[in-house]
């Protein structure tokens, strides 16, 4: 008989895609996590769906197929709303400033904001990949507030020291940094050797 206390589950990551430009980062992260057989729970905001259609020429369903399970952004009855549902980390990629503001101020009006609120209260890893420029004082204050709570603020700022030749290599640089923050080994980008 197996002792249930010692059953080890695979890593479980919540991925949220919001309406900031940069849906390609969310898609690429999902591809990499799927390749590693990591369980993913995906939520796409309504604006995120529009950005996916515009920037990736893809449907919400196409992106949802990359995840283990997908949820409607307005469904506040599923497992992600509760701290009793074990999750290792949550990544909001890309993360709009509206979402940053909602998380920073505990304004949990949709599933993305509630799942982030749960990550905060349960002291779970929360990674935000903001994609906005320039940043206002309001944006910076909200991100500072979250950073002080232990949230990883990982802006979509690719490096250029590795002499990227394609857009894909720029995307992989940022997604590789997210994988690093998740503690998942990756070779998506060339590391600085000095």
Secondary structure, DSSP 4 states (H G I P E B T S, - for coil): ---GGGPPPPPEEEEEE-SSS-HHHHHHHHHHHHHTT-EEEEEE-HHHHHHHHHHH---HHHHHTTSSEEEETT--SSGGG-TTS--SEEEEEEE-HHHHHHHHTT---SHHHHHHHHHHHTT-EEEEEE--SSPPHHHHHHHHHHHHTT-EE-------TT---SHHHHHHHHHHHHHHHHT----SSPPP--
